[in-house]
Amino acid sequence: MPRGMSTKCVHLEEDEGCIKNYGAISFPIYQTATYAHEGVGRSTGYDYSRLANPTREHLEKVVASLEFGTSAVALSSGMAAIALFMELFKPGDHLIIDSDLYGGSIRLFDNISVKNGISFSRIDCYKDDIESYINDNTKAIYIETPTNPMMNVTDIEAVSRIAKKHNVLLVVDNTFLTPYLQNPLVLGADIVIHSGTKYLGGHNDTLAGFIITKDKELDARFKFLLNTIGSSISPFDSWLIDRGIKTLSVRMEKSEKNAEYIAKWLKEQELVTKVIYPGLPEHPGYEIMKKQSRGFGAMITFQVVSKEVALAILEKVKMIKYAESLGGVETLITYPTTQTHADVPKEIRERNGITESTIRVSVGIEDVEDLIGELEKVFNDIQEEING
Ligand SMILES: *Cc1c(COP(=O)(O)O)cnc(C)c1O
């Protein structure tokens, strides 16, 4: 019987037998680097934990199942996942990438992939004519939707048709919405990437990354690369991320509800000049989101009247933490210009609309009244200071 997303977060059908020996409800942490062989040529299926570890494998199956993939690899961070993915390519290859992406991804492409002979066309995948950038060396289209931090929404199905027509891979970084709200593989993508550090782990306490696919050949390459490069996640961190995933559905529901409320509230504020949240009907990606995802997520980007006001907000928040990262139970407020996107060349940042007045919020699962209460106090204090 097919299972719903919330059930899939809690139970992995095929692994329920593995706890039969002791009745343990929580999947065991196999804290081992290596495995004894019963005899020559008789492996248990596990030889060395860089290649395979039962706890990591359990997590990989859970994430693959949530993304409707056939397999996943779990890595030590989201960047480890993206770096490993880039090993699919060789000098001369060309990729089309979204202009607005997580800053670390841009840093990797600009500083490491380019050095390795890979070239990029950096375009706005949500509006530019992608097809006109495809050439004989193009191997992949790499997108985020919604993008970090400007929340541009790309029609995954439409891009996947272009990718298939030209026999290039469509890769989607699905960190912002999580498999609970959006499944790119179902919409035609070939590869899904996650920073598991964010919503999947959900508690701002563990780094993790994933690559998910439904293609046997790609999966074999990722497993080979993981074994060769060695950036796999540890057994204990695998267990922490799996534990986080068990509550993914309730966390996403609650934080999204909070985010909708806060986005509407922000719109009413005098100090705020623009609120970018794809769950607002005026957002240009609203209709596409309704078609391709089951919700709008809990990330909000907004612009305030000046850099000074932006800095004052960051200085004054208390319960809401001024910190990088997103997707945890705690509400975090981020300043992309000097934090997540500091290494993105200034002209690209500005072209994408990231200014010194841009603030990003990852809405957590606190009581929305308390979040609004704190923001209200911060905004009032600033207004008073302005009024003298
Ligand atoms: C954080 C993030 C990454 C990088 O993941 P790490 O776990 O921090 O290495 C990649 N993509 C997106 C969209 C992210 O938010």
The ligand as a Gaussian input file, in Angstrom:
#p B3LYP/6-31G(d) Opt

LIG

0 1
 C       22.915000      25.426000       3.188000
 C       22.678000      25.137000       1.781000
 C       23.589000      24.382000       1.028000
 C       24.895000      23.886000       1.613000
 O       24.685000      22.935000       2.614000
 P       25.652000      22.726000       3.881000
 O       24.991000      21.608000       4.598000
 O       25.649000      24.017000       4.654000
 O       26.990000      22.384000       3.371000
 C       23.272000      24.101000      -0.280000
 N       22.128000      24.557000      -0.852000
 C       21.244000      25.288000      -0.156000
 C       19.991000      25.752000      -0.832000
 C       21.479000      25.604000       1.173000
 O       20.606000      26.356000       1.836000

